[in-house]
Amino acid sequence: MSPEPDAMGIAGPEGSGSAASPVLGARLEVDVQVAFEGFDLEVGQAIPATGVTAVFGPSGSGKTTLLRSLLGFETRSRGRIALNGDVWLDSEAGVAVPPHRRPVGCTFQDGRLFPHLDVEGNLGYADRRSAPAPGVAASITRDDVVDALDLGPLLDRRPGTLSGGERQRAALGRALLSRPRLLLLDEPLSALDRRRKAEIMPYLLALHSRFGIPTLYVSHAVDEVALLADRVLVLADGRVQAFGGTVEVLEQLDLAPLTERFQAAAVLEATVGAHDDEYRLTWLDLDGQRLSVPRIEHLAVGESARLLVRSRDVSLATERPSPTSIRNVLSGVLVSLQQDESTAFAEATVDLGSHRLRARITRASAAELGLTVGSPVFALLKSVSLDTRAGR
């Protein structure tokens, strides 16, 4: 095997581990610094090695540099990186595990499949290189991956004949067959249009529950982060701005300048209350208030669903509106009103109980409604995005 790093981010046999059940207390320890002319990255964070952690921030925030450091591609990295005590970088001790020995699977924006191989060949490449070490069970099989990502119809096709979504599914399959201990997904949806994103999102949503590999999901899209991640690491200017559970982080007001550029939003955790067969709706319970969404076929009463509500899709009223085509109206209290006098807009935060909503309204509307902190208001939800993972 070549000692050079693999361009696809696929770990070789020496570094490959099985995707076993999560280890209690498992974590990725990152204490790394990278210096460039005019920019430096400094990240010190212990990240639970379970579920999906989003690395979120605008272009130039340091997301790609952090990813390259984890992969071992950034030779200027200094500090320490370890996964469950397995040290990949320790500058003081002179340890720098090369990329091809790090048990990491990675996908990129463009998929980076081998163009001269069909999908079967791309999968086989990773499968052969990640033969399990003695005593380690191969818990991920080719058939598992093909089935999970619906790759059967694509196996005999070359990358040049695939759509963007199909290429990403194939690239994800190849990364899984490297049998990594950590999966890095670098903006996998950024090159796709809305329809292609909708096609691949169900596969991403089911990925962790199916294979159990801790995943870092790099993105600058707040909707992807809200629907996919269990927790969020926010980067800006090479520094960690926030870290914690997805709902809590996206509700932090001090992140407004960062997230506004990417359509500020709130995440709501609701419970399925009932299904309406006549109108094909599902009724959700949110802190004792009811929401209706297009019917969720595979969630049973009592199971949970995560909703993403963008601030641009929330209107406010001081009285409950008379019958309207907007189905979801929630009562709450205005707890913050930030007005940007350099623009026409203001951002309002409404407390619903155990959740908060953000609404982007005009400053003129805020004045006409007489909005003040502490006022009771009604939030009109024009649209929601829905994550239908049960129990998450």
C-alpha positions as CSV (number, residue, x, y, z in Angstrom):
1,M,0.0,0.0,0.0
2,S,1.2,3.5,-0.8
3,P,2.4,5.5,2.1
4,E,0.9,8.7,0.6
5,P,-2.5,9.9,2.0
6,D,-5.5,8.6,0.1
7,A,-7.2,11.4,-1.8
8,M,-10.6,10.0,-1.0
9,G,-10.1,10.1,2.8
10,I,-10.4,6.4,3.1
11,A,-8.4,4.7,5.9
12,G,-6.3,1.7,5.1
13,P,-6.3,-1.7,6.9
14,E,-3.8,-0.5,9.5
15,G,-6.1,2.2,10.8
16,S,-9.5,0.6,10.2
17,G,-11.7,-0.3,13.1
18,S,-15.2,-1.8,13.2
19,A,-18.3,0.2,13.7
20,A,-19.0,-1.4,17.0
21,S,-21.5,-0.1,19.6
22,P,-20.6,3.3,21.0
23,V,-18.2,3.1,24.0
24,L,-19.6,4.7,27.2
25,G,-17.9,8.0,27.6
26,A,-16.4,7.9,24.1
27,R,-15.1,11.2,22.9
28,L,-13.0,13.0,20.3
29,E,-10.5,15.2,21.9
30,V,-9.4,18.2,19.8
31,D,-6.8,20.7,21.0
32,V,-5.3,22.0,17.8
33,Q,-3.8,25.2,16.4
34,V,-3.0,25.9,12.8
35,A,-1.3,29.2,11.7
36,F,-1.6,30.8,8.3
37,E,-0.7,34.2,7.0
38,G,-3.7,36.4,8.0
39,F,-5.7,33.5,9.6
40,D,-5.2,31.0,12.4
41,L,-7.3,28.2,13.8
42,E,-7.5,27.5,17.5
43,V,-9.9,24.8,18.6
44,G,-10.0,23.2,22.0
45,Q,-13.0,21.0,22.5
46,A,-13.9,17.5,23.7
47,I,-16.7,16.2,21.5
48,P,-18.8,13.1,22.4
49,A,-18.0,10.3,20.0
50,T,-21.7,9.4,19.5
51,G,-24.4,10.6,17.2
52,V,-24.0,13.5,14.8
53,T,-22.1,16.6,15.6
54,A,-22.4,19.5,13.2
55,V,-19.4,21.8,12.6
56,F,-21.2,25.0,11.6
57,G,-20.1,28.4,10.5
58,P,-19.7,30.8,7.5
59,S,-17.2,30.5,4.8
60,G,-13.7,31.2,6.1
61,S,-14.6,30.3,9.7
62,G,-12.1,27.4,9.8
63,K,-14.3,24.4,9.1
64,T,-12.2,23.0,6.3
65,T,-9.0,23.6,8.2
66,L,-10.3,21.7,11.2
67,L,-11.5,18.9,8.9
68,R,-8.0,18.6,7.3
69,S,-6.4,18.5,10.7
70,L,-8.6,15.6,11.8
71,L,-7.8,13.8,8.5
72,G,-4.1,14.4,8.9
73,F,-3.8,16.4,5.7
74,E,-2.9,19.7,7.4
75,T,0.8,19.4,8.2
76,R,0.9,22.8,10.0
77,S,-1.4,21.4,12.7
78,R,0.0,21.6,16.2
79,G,-1.5,20.3,19.5
80,R,-3.3,17.1,20.2
81,I,-6.1,15.0,18.6
82,A,-7.3,11.7,20.0
83,L,-10.3,9.4,19.6
84,N,-11.2,7.3,22.6
85,G,-7.6,7.6,23.8
86,D,-6.1,6.6,20.4
87,V,-3.7,9.5,19.8
88,W,-3.5,10.8,16.2
89,L,-1.6,14.0,16.9
90,D,0.6,15.0,19.8
91,S,3.1,17.6,18.8
92,E,5.0,17.6,22.2
93,A,5.4,13.8,22.0
94,G,6.3,13.8,18.3
95,V,3.2,11.8,17.3
96,A,1.6,12.5,13.9
97,V,-0.3,9.5,12.5
98,P,-0.4,9.8,8.7
99,P,-3.8,10.1,7.0
100,H,-3.9,6.6,5.6
101,R,-3.5,5.2,9.2
102,R,-6.3,7.2,10.7
103,P,-9.6,5.3,11.0
104,V,-11.6,8.1,9.3
105,G,-14.1,7.9,6.4
106,C,-14.8,11.1,4.6
107,T,-17.1,12.4,1.8
108,F,-16.7,15.8,0.0
109,Q,-18.9,18.2,-1.8
110,D,-18.2,16.6,-5.2
111,G,-18.2,13.0,-4.1
112,R,-14.7,12.4,-5.6
113,L,-15.5,8.9,-6.9
114,F,-13.0,7.2,-9.1
115,P,-14.2,8.1,-12.6
116,H,-12.7,5.0,-14.3
117,L,-14.6,2.6,-12.0
118,D,-18.3,1.9,-11.8
119,V,-20.1,2.2,-8.4
120,E,-19.4,-1.5,-7.7
121,G,-15.7,-0.8,-8.3
122,N,-15.7,2.2,-6.0
123,L,-17.3,0.3,-3.2
124,G,-15.0,-2.7,-3.8
125,Y,-12.0,-0.4,-3.5
126,A,-12.9,0.6,0.0
127,D,-14.1,-2.8,1.0
128,R,-10.8,-4.5,0.1
129,R,-8.7,-1.9,1.8
130,S,-10.5,-2.0,5.1
131,A,-10.2,-5.7,5.9
132,P,-10.7,-6.0,9.6
133,A,-7.8,-6.7,11.9
134,P,-7.7,-10.0,13.8
135,G,-10.4,-10.3,16.4
136,V,-12.4,-7.3,15.1
137,A,-15.8,-8.1,13.6
138,A,-16.7,-6.7,10.3
139,S,-19.9,-5.2,11.4
140,I,-20.6,-3.3,8.2
141,T,-21.0,-5.4,5.1
142,R,-21.3,-4.5,1.4
143,D,-24.8,-5.8,1.4
144,D,-25.7,-3.6,4.4
145,V,-24.4,-0.5,2.6
146,V,-26.0,-1.3,-0.7
147,D,-29.3,-1.9,0.9
148,A,-29.2,1.2,3.2
149,L,-28.3,3.6,0.4
150,D,-30.4,1.9,-2.4
151,L,-27.3,1.5,-4.5
152,G,-28.3,-1.7,-6.2
153,P,-29.6,-0.1,-9.5
154,L,-26.4,2.0,-9.6
155,L,-23.7,-0.6,-9.2
156,D,-22.9,-1.0,-12.9
157,R,-22.8,2.7,-13.7
158,R,-19.9,5.1,-13.9
159,P,-19.8,8.3,-11.9
160,G,-20.2,10.5,-15.0
161,T,-23.7,9.0,-15.6
162,L,-24.9,9.6,-12.0
163,S,-26.9,12.6,-10.7
164,G,-25.4,14.7,-7.9
165,G,-27.5,12.9,-5.3
166,E,-26.6,9.5,-6.7
167,R,-22.9,10.4,-6.6
168,Q,-23.2,11.4,-3.0
169,R,-24.9,8.2,-2.1
170,A,-22.2,6.2,-3.8
171,A,-19.5,8.3,-2.1
172,L,-21.2,7.7,1.3
173,G,-21.3,4.0,0.6
174,R,-17.6,4.0,-0.1
175,A,-16.8,5.9,3.1
176,L,-18.9,3.5,5.1
177,L,-17.1,0.5,3.6
178,S,-13.8,1.9,4.9
179,R,-15.4,0.8,8.2
180,P,-14.2,4.0,10.0
181,R,-14.4,4.8,13.7
182,L,-15.2,8.4,12.7
183,L,-17.1,9.6,9.7
184,L,-16.6,13.2,8.3
185,L,-19.2,14.6,5.9
186,D,-17.9,17.8,4.3
187,E,-20.9,19.8,3.0
188,P,-22.4,16.8,1.2
189,L,-25.5,18.7,0.1
190,S,-24.0,22.0,-0.9
191,A,-23.6,21.2,-4.6
192,L,-27.2,19.8,-4.9
193,D,-30.3,21.6,-5.9
194,R,-33.4,21.5,-3.6
195,R,-34.9,18.3,-5.3
196,R,-31.6,16.4,-5.0
197,K,-31.2,17.5,-1.4
198,A,-34.7,16.2,-0.6
199,E,-33.7,12.9,-2.2
200,I,-30.6,12.3,-0.2
201,M,-31.8,13.7,3.2
202,P,-33.7,10.5,4.2
203,Y,-30.5,8.5,3.8
204,L,-28.5,10.9,6.0
205,L,-31.2,11.0,8.6
206,A,-31.1,7.2,8.9
207,L,-27.3,6.8,8.7
208,H,-26.4,6.9,12.4
209,S,-29.2,4.7,13.6
210,R,-28.3,2.1,11.0
211,F,-24.5,2.0,11.4
212,G,-23.8,3.8,14.7
213,I,-20.6,5.6,13.5
214,P,-20.0,8.9,15.3
215,T,-20.2,11.6,12.6
216,L,-19.0,15.2,12.1
217,Y,-21.2,17.0,9.7
218,V,-19.6,20.1,8.2
219,S,-22.0,22.7,6.9
220,H,-23.0,26.3,6.7
221,A,-26.7,25.5,6.2
222,V,-28.7,26.0,9.3
223,D,-31.6,23.8,8.1
224,E,-29.3,20.8,7.5
225,V,-27.7,21.3,10.9
226,A,-31.1,21.6,12.7
227,L,-32.5,18.4,11.1
228,L,-29.4,16.2,11.2
229,A,-27.3,17.1,14.3
230,D,-27.5,16.0,17.9
231,R,-25.1,18.8,18.9
232,V,-23.4,21.8,17.2
233,L,-19.9,23.2,17.3
234,V,-20.1,26.8,15.9
235,L,-16.9,28.3,14.4
236,A,-16.2,31.8,13.4
237,D,-12.8,33.5,12.7
238,G,-11.0,30.3,13.6
239,R,-12.5,30.1,17.1
240,V,-15.2,28.1,18.8
241,Q,-18.2,30.4,19.4
242,A,-20.6,27.9,20.9
243,F,-20.9,24.2,21.6
244,G,-23.9,22.2,22.9
245,G,-27.2,20.5,22.0
246,T,-28.7,21.6,18.7
247,V,-31.8,23.1,20.1
248,E,-30.0,25.1,22.8
249,V,-27.2,26.4,20.5
250,L,-29.6,27.6,17.7
251,E,-31.6,29.4,20.3
252,Q,-28.7,31.5,21.6
253,L,-29.3,35.1,20.8
254,D,-25.6,35.9,20.6
255,L,-25.4,33.7,17.6
256,A,-27.9,35.9,15.7
257,P,-25.3,37.8,13.6
258,L,-23.7,34.5,12.6
259,T,-26.9,32.5,11.8
260,E,-28.8,35.3,10.2
261,R,-26.7,35.1,7.2
262,F,-27.9,31.5,6.8
263,Q,-31.6,32.0,7.6
264,A,-31.8,32.1,11.4
265,A,-34.1,29.4,12.7
266,A,-35.4,27.7,15.8
267,V,-35.7,23.9,16.5
268,L,-38.8,22.5,18.2
269,E,-39.2,19.1,19.7
270,A,-42.8,17.9,19.4
271,T,-44.7,14.7,20.1
272,V,-47.1,12.9,17.6
273,G,-50.6,13.3,19.1
274,A,-52.8,11.9,16.4
275,H,-53.1,11.2,12.6
276,D,-55.9,12.6,10.5
277,D,-56.7,10.1,7.8
278,E,-59.3,12.3,6.1
279,Y,-57.0,15.3,5.5
280,R,-53.7,13.4,5.5
281,L,-52.4,15.4,8.4
282,T,-50.4,14.6,11.6
283,W,-51.2,16.5,14.7
284,L,-48.2,17.3,17.0
285,D,-48.2,18.4,20.6
286,L,-45.7,21.2,21.6
287,D,-45.9,22.2,25.2
288,G,-49.6,21.6,25.2
289,Q,-50.2,23.5,21.9
290,R,-51.2,21.8,18.7
291,L,-49.5,21.8,15.3
292,S,-50.5,20.2,12.1
293,V,-48.1,19.0,9.4
294,P,-48.5,16.8,6.3
295,R,-49.0,13.2,7.5
296,I,-45.9,11.5,8.8
297,E,-46.6,7.9,7.7
298,H,-44.0,6.0,9.8
299,L,-44.2,7.8,13.2
300,A,-46.7,6.4,15.7
301,V,-48.6,8.3,18.3
302,G,-46.2,9.2,21.2
303,E,-43.1,9.3,19.1
304,S,-41.1,12.5,18.7
305,A,-40.3,14.7,15.7
306,R,-38.0,17.6,15.3
307,L,-39.2,20.8,13.5
308,L,-37.2,23.5,12.0
309,V,-38.9,26.9,11.8
310,R,-37.1,29.6,9.9
311,S,-37.4,33.2,11.3
312,R,-38.5,34.3,7.8
313,D,-41.5,32.0,8.1
314,V,-42.8,33.4,11.3
315,S,-45.2,36.3,11.5
316,L,-46.4,37.9,14.8
317,A,-49.8,39.2,15.9
318,T,-51.0,40.7,19.2
319,E,-54.4,39.0,18.8
320,R,-55.3,35.5,17.7
321,P,-56.2,35.8,14.0
322,S,-59.6,34.9,12.7
323,P,-59.8,31.9,10.4
324,T,-56.9,31.9,8.1
325,S,-55.1,29.5,5.7
326,I,-52.1,29.5,8.1
327,R,-52.8,26.4,10.1
328,N,-50.3,26.8,13.0
329,V,-50.7,29.6,15.5
330,L,-48.8,29.4,18.8
331,S,-49.2,31.7,21.8
332,G,-46.2,32.9,23.7
333,V,-44.5,35.9,25.2
334,L,-42.1,38.3,23.5
335,V,-38.8,38.0,25.4
336,S,-36.5,39.9,23.0
337,L,-36.7,42.4,20.2
338,Q,-33.5,43.4,18.4
339,Q,-33.8,46.2,15.9
340,D,-31.2,46.8,13.3
341,E,-31.4,50.5,12.4
342,S,-29.2,50.0,9.4
343,T,-31.9,47.8,7.8
344,A,-35.7,47.6,7.6
345,F,-35.7,44.5,9.9
346,A,-35.9,43.4,13.5
347,E,-35.6,40.0,15.1
348,A,-38.0,39.0,17.7
349,T,-37.8,36.0,20.1
350,V,-41.0,34.4,21.5
351,D,-41.0,32.2,24.5
352,L,-43.4,29.2,24.1
353,G,-42.6,27.5,27.4
354,S,-39.8,25.0,26.9
355,H,-39.1,26.3,23.4
356,R,-38.4,29.6,21.7
357,L,-39.2,30.9,18.3
358,R,-37.4,33.6,16.3
359,A,-39.3,35.9,13.9
360,R,-37.8,38.2,11.3
361,I,-40.2,41.1,10.9
362,T,-39.9,44.7,9.7
363,R,-39.2,47.5,12.2
364,A,-42.3,49.2,10.9
365,S,-44.4,46.2,11.8
366,A,-42.9,46.1,15.3
367,A,-43.8,49.8,15.8
368,E,-47.4,49.4,14.4
369,L,-48.0,46.4,16.6
370,G,-46.6,48.2,19.7
371,L,-44.4,45.2,20.5
372,T,-42.5,45.4,23.8
373,V,-40.6,42.8,25.7
374,G,-43.1,41.0,28.0
375,S,-46.0,41.4,25.7
376,P,-48.2,38.3,24.9
377,V,-48.1,37.5,21.2
378,F,-49.2,34.9,18.7
379,A,-46.7,33.4,16.3
380,L,-48.1,32.4,12.9
381,L,-46.0,29.6,11.3
382,K,-46.2,29.8,7.5
383,S,-43.9,26.8,6.9
384,V,-41.9,24.2,8.9
385,S,-39.3,21.7,7.9
386,L,-39.7,18.3,9.5
387,D,-37.2,15.7,10.7
388,T,-39.1,12.4,11.1
389,R,-36.6,10.4,13.0
390,A,-38.4,8.7,15.8
391,G,-37.0,9.0,19.3
392,R,-34.2,11.5,18.5
